[in-house]
Amino acid sequence: MYDVIILGAGPAGISASLYTKRANKSTLIIYSGESELCKAEKIDNYYGFENGISGKELYNTGIKQAKNLDIEVINEEVIKVEIDNNFFRVITNNNEYNAKSLILAIGAKKNTLNIDGIKKLEGKGVSYCAICDGFFYKNKNVVVIGNGNYAISETNDLINVANKITILTNGEKAPEFRANNVDIVTKNIKEIRGESRVQEVCFQDNSIIKTDGVFIAQGTAGSVELAKKLGIIMKNDKIVVDENMQTNIKGIFACGDCTGGLLQVSKSVYEGAKAGVSIIEYLNFNNKK
């Protein structure tokens, strides 16, 4: 049982960890792949680097800084977060971890696809959350777009609800997954069709499958997807937090790009520091009870 688990190893997540560690709170950072920060060729508007620094170098330096302070940092894919009484369970592709508090700092990336019809039909049969919307497809046929661990997790959440599920890998390798009511199609997707709601998926070879719903589970789960599943209040796909970076769910904090506003390293560092300090206060208060 950790005091805090931080999801994300960018400027916000690392900054938060520096404060929780110094306050002697057991801290675990979980991250998967590279941050959006790594795409920045050069950052020359951040304090302390007279000649600038590449986003990738800044990102990797932050992780090394945390490890040098003996903060536990692991590279695993988070596929689900659950609330269990007064603690949080983080489920990855390899393990499960429990914590008294949680910080979402994965960033603002939303797992969507450049496929015709997706934007038009969002909220009209196109969903990004099986836990949130699966109930509406009871005994109906749905598709899940994706081929990784996250897609499998979303499929598992639908298995006992939907009549039939088809995993669409969109040209990628099929996952090693089998279930009685699940099919896998590897063909490239051309578009999602429907007038007022999703009706069918058309492939590049012009073949079609009828469906009542489309669940996007491409890549890995980001802050947006995890927040929606936890029932965290969102506004324009950004996590709503108070002045202490706390969400509407007690014990869950968020910081960095996922909260919106100025998408800059300086803003992420500040919010990470604020979230870290706020979690220390939260843990100290609850430990006194």
Backbone bond lengths (Angstrom), bond angles and torsions (degrees), N, CA, C in turn:
res aa  C-N    CA-C-N  psi(-1)  N-CA   C-N-CA  omega(-1)  CA-C   N-CA-C  phi
1 M - - - 1.462 - - 1.533 109.42 -
2 Y 1.326 116.48 113.81 1.463 121.11 177.07 1.533 109.79 -88.38
3 D 1.304 115.77 156.70 1.469 119.29 172.08 1.521 109.98 -70.02
4 V 1.340 115.29 -41.07 1.465 119.51 -178.90 1.529 110.50 -147.12
5 I 1.318 114.99 138.07 1.463 121.19 169.65 1.515 107.25 -112.63
6 I 1.320 115.76 131.06 1.460 122.12 179.67 1.519 108.23 -110.89
7 L 1.312 116.86 122.59 1.460 121.31 178.75 1.527 108.17 -97.44
8 G 1.324 115.46 108.77 1.455 120.73 -178.62 1.521 110.95 120.68
9 A 1.340 116.03 135.33 1.467 121.01 -177.52 1.520 111.88 -118.98
10 G 1.340 115.97 27.16 1.456 120.16 175.03 1.518 110.56 -84.60
11 P 1.335 118.42 -168.33 1.472 121.87 -177.85 1.525 113.91 -55.35
12 A 1.342 118.25 -38.23 1.463 120.88 -178.55 1.524 110.81 -69.12
13 G 1.326 116.40 -50.81 1.454 120.18 -177.96 1.514 113.44 -64.19
14 I 1.316 116.46 -44.45 1.471 120.17 179.55 1.519 110.57 -64.52
15 S 1.323 117.67 -43.39 1.473 120.69 179.63 1.523 111.12 -59.22
16 A 1.325 116.82 -42.84 1.466 120.52 178.72 1.523 110.23 -60.96
17 S 1.328 116.37 -41.90 1.461 120.15 -176.41 1.530 112.64 -65.28
18 L 1.317 117.18 -32.16 1.458 120.46 -179.48 1.524 111.04 -62.43
19 Y 1.334 115.85 -35.00 1.465 120.52 -179.75 1.527 111.29 -79.08
20 T 1.327 117.24 -43.48 1.466 118.84 -178.81 1.524 111.25 -66.64
21 K 1.319 116.93 -36.86 1.467 120.56 178.90 1.528 110.65 -65.35
22 R 1.331 116.80 -44.95 1.469 121.02 -178.87 1.526 111.25 -65.51
23 A 1.328 116.63 -22.93 1.466 120.94 176.72 1.522 111.41 -89.75
24 N 1.346 115.70 10.10 1.464 122.57 177.15 1.528 112.76 63.97
25 K 1.332 115.70 34.46 1.458 120.84 174.82 1.535 108.22 -98.25
26 S 1.316 116.84 127.97 1.459 119.56 -179.66 1.524 109.12 -63.32
27 T 1.319 115.09 124.01 1.466 121.27 -169.55 1.519 110.95 -127.94
28 L 1.320 115.13 133.92 1.467 121.18 175.09 1.520 108.75 -125.37
29 I 1.331 116.28 129.43 1.461 122.38 174.54 1.525 107.66 -106.40
30 I 1.325 116.11 128.48 1.461 121.05 175.64 1.521 108.79 -118.79
31 Y 1.320 116.09 128.81 1.459 119.01 177.86 1.518 109.25 -142.35
32 S 1.303 116.13 160.59 1.461 121.12 179.48 1.519 108.91 -140.00
33 G 1.313 116.74 124.20 1.458 120.46 178.84 1.518 111.69 71.29
34 E 1.303 115.16 -158.84 1.452 121.00 -176.87 1.524 111.62 -104.10
35 S 1.313 115.13 153.82 1.453 122.29 177.83 1.536 110.25 -77.52
36 E 1.340 115.42 161.15 1.465 120.54 172.56 1.530 110.31 -59.31
37 L 1.335 115.66 -25.34 1.460 121.21 178.71 1.525 111.47 -57.05
38 C 1.324 116.65 -32.39 1.465 121.19 -177.32 1.524 112.98 -64.95
39 K 1.329 116.35 -16.50 1.462 119.84 -179.75 1.529 112.24 -80.41
40 A 1.334 116.32 -11.66 1.466 120.16 -179.03 1.528 109.67 -79.24
41 E 1.324 116.40 116.82 1.467 120.63 -177.61 1.520 111.25 -64.97
42 K 1.340 116.15 -41.35 1.461 119.90 -179.92 1.522 109.55 -152.98
43 I 1.333 115.37 134.43 1.469 121.90 176.19 1.517 107.19 -113.20
44 D 1.331 116.70 114.58 1.463 119.16 -179.28 1.537 112.06 -123.59
45 N 1.354 116.02 17.55 1.465 118.82 177.88 1.532 111.21 -120.97
46 Y 1.359 115.38 25.69 1.453 119.78 178.95 1.515 108.87 -117.27
47 Y 1.317 116.48 138.01 1.455 123.04 -173.40 1.528 113.19 -57.10
48 G 1.337 115.93 137.21 1.455 121.86 167.22 1.515 117.10 99.91
49 F 1.347 117.35 -2.43 1.464 119.85 -179.24 1.525 108.84 -122.23
50 E 1.319 116.41 97.54 1.465 120.55 -172.21 1.520 112.67 -64.59
51 N 1.322 117.35 -27.33 1.460 120.90 179.33 1.528 112.51 -110.40
52 G 1.325 115.26 13.64 1.458 119.39 -178.02 1.522 111.14 77.67
53 I 1.314 115.84 177.19 1.465 121.74 179.98 1.526 108.20 -155.62
54 S 1.298 117.62 146.80 1.462 119.72 178.12 1.532 109.03 -74.94
55 G 1.328 115.90 152.46 1.451 120.18 179.39 1.514 111.90 -61.06
56 K 1.320 116.35 -39.45 1.472 121.04 -179.69 1.524 111.30 -63.63
57 E 1.330 115.91 -42.26 1.465 119.72 -179.48 1.527 110.40 -66.81
58 L 1.325 117.38 -41.51 1.460 120.99 179.55 1.523 110.50 -63.28
59 Y 1.309 115.74 -42.13 1.469 121.94 179.91 1.532 110.54 -62.37
60 N 1.315 117.10 -49.81 1.463 120.96 -178.42 1.526 112.25 -66.65
61 T 1.339 116.09 -34.45 1.463 120.22 177.85 1.525 110.71 -65.51
62 G 1.335 116.08 -38.17 1.457 119.90 178.49 1.518 112.11 -62.36
63 I 1.316 116.59 -42.60 1.464 120.65 178.99 1.531 110.37 -64.87
64 K 1.335 116.87 -41.53 1.467 120.52 178.19 1.526 110.43 -63.11
65 Q 1.325 116.76 -38.27 1.466 120.78 179.37 1.524 110.45 -61.14
66 A 1.317 116.45 -44.19 1.461 120.55 179.42 1.525 110.92 -63.75
67 K 1.319 116.58 -44.75 1.464 120.31 -179.82 1.528 111.71 -64.35
68 N 1.340 117.07 -35.27 1.459 121.34 178.52 1.521 112.12 -65.38
69 L 1.328 116.20 -21.47 1.465 121.30 176.68 1.523 111.16 -94.34
70 D 1.338 115.70 11.52 1.465 122.40 -179.99 1.519 113.03 64.52
71 I 1.310 116.10 29.28 1.464 120.35 171.84 1.519 107.18 -81.85
72 E 1.309 116.57 133.06 1.460 120.69 -179.07 1.527 109.64 -74.20
73 V 1.312 116.97 121.51 1.458 122.99 -179.08 1.525 108.04 -127.01
74 I 1.328 116.80 122.72 1.457 119.89 -179.55 1.526 110.60 -126.69
75 N 1.317 115.07 146.61 1.459 121.53 179.65 1.528 108.28 -104.26
76 E 1.333 116.12 95.34 1.451 122.70 177.87 1.525 108.50 -142.24
77 E 1.312 115.88 154.70 1.467 120.44 -178.94 1.524 110.26 -88.36
78 V 1.328 116.22 121.43 1.466 121.23 176.30 1.526 108.39 -80.55
79 I 1.329 115.82 125.02 1.457 118.84 179.97 1.523 112.45 -112.27
80 K 1.344 116.77 -16.48 1.462 118.38 -179.47 1.522 110.30 -164.02
81 V 1.336 116.05 148.81 1.463 122.20 172.35 1.520 107.67 -127.84
82 E 1.320 116.20 132.18 1.457 121.04 -179.19 1.521 110.25 -123.34
83 I 1.326 115.08 148.69 1.465 121.08 175.08 1.519 107.47 -100.73
84 D 1.324 116.98 123.22 1.460 122.17 -178.29 1.526 108.48 -126.54
85 N 1.343 115.89 100.91 1.461 122.29 -175.46 1.527 109.94 56.18
86 N 1.330 117.57 -113.31 1.467 119.78 -175.95 1.527 113.27 -106.61
87 F 1.340 116.61 20.51 1.456 117.83 176.21 1.526 109.96 -140.07
88 F 1.324 115.21 173.25 1.458 121.87 -175.27 1.533 109.87 -117.78
89 R 1.319 114.93 137.40 1.462 120.97 177.80 1.526 108.80 -110.69
90 V 1.308 116.49 121.23 1.456 122.39 178.30 1.516 107.92 -103.62
91 I 1.313 116.26 120.37 1.457 121.96 -177.87 1.530 108.70 -106.04
92 T 1.319 116.37 123.70 1.461 121.25 178.84 1.528 109.05 -111.15
93 N 1.310 115.57 -178.36 1.463 119.84 178.54 1.523 112.32 -68.20
94 N 1.352 117.12 -14.31 1.465 120.45 -177.27 1.521 115.00 -120.63
95 N 1.335 117.02 -29.19 1.461 120.04 -169.72 1.521 112.22 -147.97
96 E 1.333 114.62 178.78 1.461 122.42 170.79 1.520 108.35 -127.35
97 Y 1.337 116.17 140.57 1.458 121.56 -179.21 1.527 109.12 -133.23
98 N 1.327 116.19 143.01 1.463 121.05 179.87 1.520 110.63 -115.76
99 A 1.338 115.40 147.44 1.459 120.19 179.43 1.520 110.99 -150.95
100 K 1.326 114.86 156.58 1.463 121.14 177.58 1.525 111.61 -80.35
101 S 1.325 116.66 -20.18 1.469 120.76 179.48 1.525 109.08 -149.90
102 L 1.322 114.65 166.50 1.467 119.83 -172.67 1.522 110.20 -144.23
103 I 1.332 115.43 139.69 1.466 120.94 173.32 1.518 109.00 -120.51
104 L 1.324 116.09 125.17 1.464 121.27 174.10 1.523 108.12 -93.81
105 A 1.317 116.16 115.53 1.468 120.69 -178.65 1.524 109.59 -143.09
106 I 1.333 116.03 36.79 1.464 120.10 -176.08 1.522 111.92 -79.18
107 G 1.318 117.34 -23.08 1.455 120.20 -178.89 1.507 111.43 118.71
108 A 1.343 115.72 -170.85 1.464 120.46 -172.71 1.515 113.28 -106.56
109 K 1.321 117.01 1.68 1.456 119.29 -175.81 1.520 111.12 -63.22
110 K 1.326 115.89 131.77 1.457 121.61 176.96 1.515 108.71 -109.60
111 N 1.327 115.55 131.56 1.459 119.85 -176.79 1.523 111.00 -77.51
112 T 1.313 116.61 90.58 1.453 120.15 176.56 1.518 108.58 -126.18
113 L 1.304 116.35 179.19 1.458 121.07 -175.62 1.515 110.02 -135.08
114 N 1.319 115.81 150.47 1.456 120.54 177.72 1.527 109.42 -87.37
115 I 1.317 114.75 68.83 1.461 122.02 179.72 1.519 108.42 -122.21
116 D 1.311 117.09 130.45 1.462 121.37 -179.49 1.525 110.48 -54.89
117 G 1.314 115.43 135.11 1.457 121.22 175.68 1.508 114.82 99.90
118 I 1.340 117.61 -20.88 1.465 119.56 -176.87 1.528 111.34 -65.61
119 K 1.327 116.76 -52.06 1.465 120.00 -179.49 1.519 111.51 -60.72
120 K 1.307 116.37 -44.77 1.466 122.35 -178.10 1.522 111.76 -59.76
121 L 1.330 117.07 -35.74 1.465 121.02 -172.65 1.525 114.10 -106.70
122 E 1.346 117.29 12.35 1.463 120.05 173.66 1.530 108.75 -61.10
123 G 1.328 116.20 129.32 1.459 120.13 -177.44 1.515 113.21 80.87
124 K 1.323 115.94 -1.93 1.467 121.38 179.00 1.531 109.60 -125.06
125 G 1.306 114.47 37.94 1.463 120.64 -178.45 1.506 112.68 119.09
126 V 1.337 118.08 -17.31 1.464 121.88 174.03 1.530 107.83 -97.77
127 S 1.319 116.49 122.24 1.460 121.64 -175.89 1.521 110.35 -130.43
128 Y 1.343 115.31 158.60 1.458 121.49 177.23 1.529 111.16 -118.19
129 C 1.342 117.03 13.90 1.463 119.29 -174.64 1.524 111.01 -152.04
130 A 1.334 116.32 105.92 1.465 120.48 -179.17 1.523 111.70 -67.89
131 I 1.322 117.32 -40.21 1.469 120.86 178.88 1.521 110.37 -61.97
132 C 1.343 116.47 -40.24 1.471 120.74 -177.15 1.522 111.95 -70.71
133 D 1.321 117.15 -46.10 1.465 121.39 -167.99 1.522 115.01 -112.17
134 G 1.321 117.84 -4.98 1.455 120.30 -176.05 1.516 114.09 -56.82
135 F 1.331 117.62 -36.11 1.460 122.34 -178.19 1.523 112.55 -55.84
136 F 1.328 116.21 -33.12 1.472 120.90 -177.20 1.535 112.14 -71.63
137 Y 1.318 116.56 -8.10 1.467 120.27 -178.16 1.531 111.42 -115.71
138 K 1.322 115.93 28.19 1.454 120.23 178.92 1.525 110.31 -59.94
139 N 1.336 115.08 125.97 1.466 123.11 179.60 1.529 113.30 63.40
140 K 1.326 117.01 21.10 1.461 121.50 177.10 1.525 109.96 -111.54
141 N 1.322 115.98 174.17 1.457 121.64 179.54 1.523 110.11 -101.71
142 V 1.329 116.17 131.99 1.461 120.45 -178.79 1.526 110.05 -135.23
143 V 1.332 115.12 164.32 1.463 120.71 172.96 1.521 109.27 -122.55
144 V 1.315 116.01 149.53 1.460 123.35 174.02 1.520 107.14 -119.25
145 I 1.334 116.95 122.65 1.459 120.58 -179.66 1.525 109.62 -96.40
146 G 1.330 116.50 118.86 1.456 122.20 -179.09 1.514 109.52 152.16
147 N 1.324 117.30 169.45 1.468 119.26 179.82 1.524 113.69 -143.63
148 G 1.342 116.18 8.94 1.464 119.94 -178.18 1.514 113.35 -104.93
149 N 1.334 115.01 -165.44 1.463 120.83 -179.11 1.523 112.34 -62.30
150 Y 1.314 116.27 -36.01 1.464 120.14 -179.72 1.524 110.53 -65.42
151 A 1.322 116.94 -41.23 1.472 120.60 178.38 1.524 110.72 -63.82
152 I 1.321 117.03 -39.24 1.464 120.81 178.34 1.524 110.58 -65.51
153 S 1.327 116.66 -40.64 1.461 120.44 177.90 1.523 111.27 -61.79
154 E 1.335 116.98 -43.79 1.457 120.82 177.96 1.530 111.02 -63.88
155 T 1.332 116.44 -39.48 1.463 120.88 178.01 1.521 110.90 -62.17
156 N 1.324 116.46 -43.23 1.462 120.48 178.90 1.524 112.27 -61.11
157 D 1.326 116.67 -33.28 1.462 120.58 178.43 1.522 112.04 -71.57
158 L 1.330 116.59 -17.60 1.467 121.09 -178.02 1.528 113.87 -101.94
159 I 1.315 116.37 -15.93 1.469 120.78 -171.56 1.526 113.30 -55.83
160 N 1.312 117.67 -42.84 1.462 120.77 -177.50 1.524 113.49 -89.69
161 V 1.341 115.23 7.76 1.465 119.99 -179.81 1.523 111.03 -113.98
162 A 1.315 115.71 -55.23 1.467 120.74 -176.07 1.522 111.49 -77.41
163 N 1.312 115.22 157.05 1.453 121.37 176.17 1.525 110.71 -73.07
164 K 1.336 115.36 -47.45 1.461 121.37 179.70 1.515 109.71 -144.86
165 I 1.316 115.35 140.27 1.466 121.67 179.71 1.520 108.28 -123.60
166 T 1.327 115.59 133.70 1.457 120.76 175.07 1.524 108.83 -118.86
167 I 1.325 116.44 118.78 1.466 120.66 175.66 1.516 108.23 -83.47
168 L 1.321 116.95 123.55 1.464 122.55 178.40 1.518 108.39 -107.26
169 T 1.325 117.45 115.32 1.467 120.50 -176.92 1.525 112.80 -87.04
170 N 1.333 117.04 -8.30 1.466 122.23 179.42 1.533 111.89 54.62
171 G 1.326 115.57 48.07 1.466 120.62 176.36 1.509 114.89 90.47
172 E 1.329 117.34 -8.88 1.463 120.21 -179.54 1.531 110.05 -86.94
173 K 1.324 115.01 169.32 1.464 121.08 -179.82 1.520 110.79 -63.03
174 A 1.316 116.41 139.16 1.465 121.15 179.82 1.527 110.62 -69.81
175 P 1.329 117.77 137.90 1.467 120.09 177.08 1.524 110.80 -72.89
176 E 1.314 116.14 157.23 1.461 120.74 176.66 1.520 108.52 -84.90
177 F 1.305 115.04 85.45 1.464 121.15 -176.03 1.517 109.38 -145.83
178 R 1.337 115.95 135.00 1.453 120.02 -179.70 1.529 109.90 -137.36
179 A 1.318 115.91 138.17 1.458 122.20 173.94 1.519 107.54 -157.62
180 N 1.310 116.76 154.09 1.460 121.11 -173.86 1.522 114.23 -58.28
181 N 1.327 116.96 -39.89 1.461 119.73 -176.04 1.526 113.23 -105.33
182 V 1.347 116.45 25.10 1.470 121.09 -178.51 1.519 110.65 -122.95
183 D 1.330 115.91 127.01 1.456 122.62 171.71 1.521 108.99 -110.95
184 I 1.325 116.28 158.96 1.466 121.10 177.73 1.523 109.11 -127.07
185 V 1.333 116.15 128.78 1.464 122.29 178.39 1.525 107.88 -122.95
186 T 1.324 117.02 129.12 1.469 120.90 -175.09 1.528 113.46 -102.63
187 K 1.298 118.02 2.60 1.471 121.02 -177.34 1.536 112.02 -68.00
188 N 1.336 116.32 153.44 1.461 122.07 177.05 1.526 110.79 -72.07
189 I 1.321 114.58 137.35 1.463 120.60 -177.62 1.526 110.21 -88.16
190 K 1.322 116.05 135.15 1.455 121.68 178.02 1.527 111.08 -94.14
191 E 1.337 117.18 -49.68 1.459 120.24 179.43 1.530 111.33 -164.82
192 I 1.337 113.91 162.18 1.458 122.29 172.66 1.526 106.07 -104.03
193 R 1.319 116.94 127.77 1.458 120.22 -174.36 1.527 112.19 -115.30
194 G 1.323 114.12 151.93 1.451 121.60 176.56 1.503 109.84 162.45
195 E 1.307 116.66 153.46 1.470 120.32 178.55 1.528 108.82 -87.93
196 S 1.320 116.53 -83.70 1.463 119.45 179.47 1.528 111.57 -86.19
197 R 1.368 116.86 -20.60 1.458 121.86 178.65 1.533 109.49 -145.76
198 V 1.338 115.28 165.37 1.467 120.71 176.06 1.525 110.03 -59.40
199 Q 1.330 115.22 134.47 1.456 120.26 178.15 1.526 113.19 -125.89
200 E 1.342 116.59 -33.56 1.458 118.46 -176.73 1.520 111.82 -161.50
201 V 1.324 114.65 161.27 1.463 122.44 174.33 1.519 107.26 -114.22
202 C 1.338 116.21 128.96 1.453 121.97 178.85 1.529 108.67 -108.08
203 F 1.329 116.57 133.07 1.459 121.81 -179.06 1.532 110.86 -97.65
204 Q 1.310 115.66 168.42 1.463 120.88 -177.66 1.531 112.28 -61.86
205 D 1.329 117.47 -26.13 1.466 119.71 178.01 1.529 111.86 -86.44
206 N 1.377 114.63 9.51 1.475 123.38 178.47 1.528 114.15 71.80
207 S 1.319 117.15 8.03 1.465 118.78 171.18 1.525 108.53 -75.76
208 I 1.335 116.26 159.81 1.465 121.25 -172.62 1.525 109.64 -136.95
209 I 1.338 115.41 144.40 1.461 119.51 166.77 1.525 108.17 -126.06
210 K 1.319 116.68 137.88 1.455 122.04 177.99 1.525 108.76 -79.92
211 T 1.316 117.10 143.72 1.458 120.63 179.32 1.525 110.05 -155.65
212 D 1.316 115.36 152.68 1.466 120.72 178.22 1.527 112.06 -94.42
213 G 1.340 116.67 -19.61 1.455 119.60 -177.86 1.508 112.63 -158.30
214 V 1.328 115.03 153.57 1.464 122.31 179.61 1.523 108.27 -125.74
215 F 1.334 116.80 124.02 1.460 121.65 177.24 1.523 109.21 -110.31
216 I 1.335 115.57 121.05 1.459 121.02 -179.19 1.527 109.02 -86.01
217 A 1.322 116.89 119.66 1.469 121.35 179.05 1.519 109.29 -138.14
218 Q 1.312 114.98 44.31 1.458 122.18 -178.98 1.518 110.11 -77.30
219 G 1.316 116.33 138.16 1.461 119.71 175.19 1.519 112.28 70.94
220 T 1.337 116.43 -135.96 1.462 121.86 -177.87 1.522 110.10 -115.85
221 A 1.313 116.15 159.91 1.469 121.32 179.79 1.524 109.59 -72.66
222 G 1.331 116.70 128.96 1.453 121.92 177.14 1.518 110.88 -102.98
223 S 1.330 116.17 -175.35 1.463 120.72 -179.35 1.520 112.07 -58.18
224 V 1.336 116.76 -38.92 1.464 120.90 -178.41 1.525 110.36 -61.19
225 E 1.322 116.85 -49.28 1.465 121.04 -178.14 1.527 111.34 -64.59
226 L 1.329 116.84 -45.96 1.459 120.37 -178.76 1.521 111.51 -64.85
227 A 1.322 116.64 -39.79 1.468 120.56 -179.61 1.522 111.19 -63.55
228 K 1.316 116.68 -42.92 1.465 120.42 179.94 1.524 110.99 -62.44
229 K 1.317 116.57 -40.52 1.462 120.14 -178.80 1.526 111.53 -67.22
230 L 1.319 117.06 -29.78 1.460 121.48 -178.49 1.531 112.83 -85.86
231 G 1.328 116.46 -6.63 1.456 119.64 -178.94 1.514 113.60 81.75
232 I 1.322 116.29 22.20 1.464 120.97 178.60 1.529 109.28 -76.15
233 I 1.321 115.77 137.57 1.460 120.24 -179.58 1.526 109.93 -66.81
234 M 1.340 114.93 131.19 1.458 122.01 -180.00 1.531 109.47 -120.75
235 K 1.309 115.84 155.18 1.459 121.88 172.30 1.515 107.81 -141.59
236 N 1.327 116.44 117.58 1.466 121.61 -177.69 1.525 111.60 53.85
237 D 1.336 115.18 43.67 1.467 122.78 179.28 1.522 113.20 61.04
238 K 1.328 117.05 26.77 1.462 122.47 172.85 1.518 108.46 -120.45
239 I 1.313 116.19 146.25 1.465 120.62 -179.47 1.519 109.95 -77.66
240 V 1.313 116.49 129.68 1.464 122.06 179.31 1.530 108.71 -86.21
241 V 1.326 116.52 125.06 1.470 122.06 178.64 1.521 109.66 -128.09
242 D 1.346 115.37 160.51 1.463 119.40 175.73 1.526 109.51 -90.45
243 E 1.331 116.37 -167.85 1.467 120.18 -176.82 1.527 112.40 -67.40
244 N 1.328 117.01 -14.26 1.461 121.12 178.49 1.524 112.65 -102.44
245 M 1.336 116.52 11.78 1.466 124.17 -179.66 1.530 112.18 68.17
246 Q 1.328 117.51 18.47 1.462 121.26 177.94 1.521 110.30 -91.16
247 T 1.315 116.03 140.29 1.460 121.21 176.57 1.525 109.16 -82.24
248 N 1.323 115.95 -174.59 1.463 119.90 177.74 1.523 112.88 -72.67
249 I 1.335 117.25 -10.14 1.463 121.08 177.92 1.527 109.62 -100.44
250 K 1.293 115.50 122.42 1.461 121.80 -177.90 1.525 110.75 -56.04
251 G 1.312 115.96 127.07 1.456 121.33 177.30 1.508 115.22 93.43
252 I 1.348 116.86 -6.91 1.465 119.74 177.88 1.524 109.52 -110.62
253 F 1.315 115.82 124.16 1.457 123.00 179.77 1.528 108.61 -117.45
254 A 1.314 116.68 160.52 1.464 121.17 178.70 1.518 109.20 -143.14
255 C 1.333 115.73 149.75 1.461 119.10 -179.35 1.525 109.55 -159.04
256 G 1.320 114.94 159.96 1.460 120.23 178.89 1.509 113.13 92.89
257 D 1.320 116.49 -155.34 1.463 121.83 -174.85 1.526 113.08 -60.53
258 C 1.339 117.29 -27.06 1.468 119.63 -176.57 1.525 112.79 -67.74
259 T 1.336 118.04 -13.76 1.464 120.44 178.26 1.524 112.06 -95.71
260 G 1.326 116.76 -0.34 1.465 120.73 177.55 1.519 112.39 83.47
261 G 1.338 115.08 -162.64 1.459 120.12 -179.35 1.516 112.48 77.73
262 L 1.325 115.88 -151.35 1.457 122.35 -177.50 1.524 110.08 -69.47
263 L 1.319 117.03 116.21 1.467 120.83 -178.14 1.527 109.67 -87.01
264 Q 1.332 114.39 74.01 1.458 121.82 -178.12 1.520 109.85 -131.21
265 V 1.336 115.95 154.23 1.462 120.72 -180.00 1.521 110.57 -60.12
266 S 1.331 117.47 -41.65 1.461 121.22 -177.84 1.521 111.98 -60.10
267 K 1.318 116.98 -39.08 1.462 121.28 178.81 1.516 110.01 -68.01
268 S 1.330 117.71 -40.65 1.460 121.76 179.70 1.525 111.20 -65.32
269 V 1.323 116.77 -40.85 1.462 120.85 179.58 1.526 110.24 -63.26
270 Y 1.333 116.38 -44.90 1.469 120.12 178.53 1.523 111.33 -60.39
271 E 1.341 116.31 -49.30 1.458 119.53 -177.52 1.527 111.70 -65.04
272 G 1.341 116.39 -35.57 1.454 119.50 176.49 1.523 111.30 -63.28
273 A 1.335 116.33 -43.90 1.462 120.82 178.02 1.532 110.44 -62.19
274 K 1.325 116.35 -43.27 1.468 120.83 179.67 1.522 110.72 -64.14
275 A 1.321 117.22 -42.85 1.468 120.99 178.75 1.526 110.41 -63.62
276 G 1.332 116.67 -41.29 1.459 120.27 179.26 1.517 112.14 -61.81
277 V 1.317 116.87 -46.96 1.473 121.80 179.22 1.525 110.40 -63.83
278 S 1.328 116.40 -40.85 1.469 120.79 -178.86 1.528 111.16 -66.04
279 I 1.317 116.90 -38.20 1.466 119.91 178.98 1.525 110.75 -67.82
280 I 1.325 117.36 -36.99 1.469 120.57 176.32 1.524 109.89 -58.81
281 E 1.318 116.43 -45.98 1.467 121.22 178.70 1.525 110.66 -64.05
282 Y 1.331 116.03 -41.25 1.454 121.01 179.68 1.527 111.12 -62.34
283 L 1.319 116.81 -46.40 1.463 120.90 -179.33 1.519 111.76 -66.78
284 N 1.329 116.72 -42.23 1.469 120.08 179.76 1.528 110.74 -62.48
285 F 1.312 116.82 -41.54 1.465 121.62 -179.70 1.520 110.86 -64.11
286 N 1.319 116.25 -44.87 1.468 120.41 -177.07 1.536 112.21 -73.58
287 N 1.324 116.71 -27.51 1.461 119.79 178.03 1.522 112.21 -71.05
288 K 1.352 116.28 -22.12 1.460 121.06 179.41 1.519 112.22 -77.95
289 K 1.353 115.85 -18.11 1.467 119.34 -176.51 1.534 111.51 -72.42
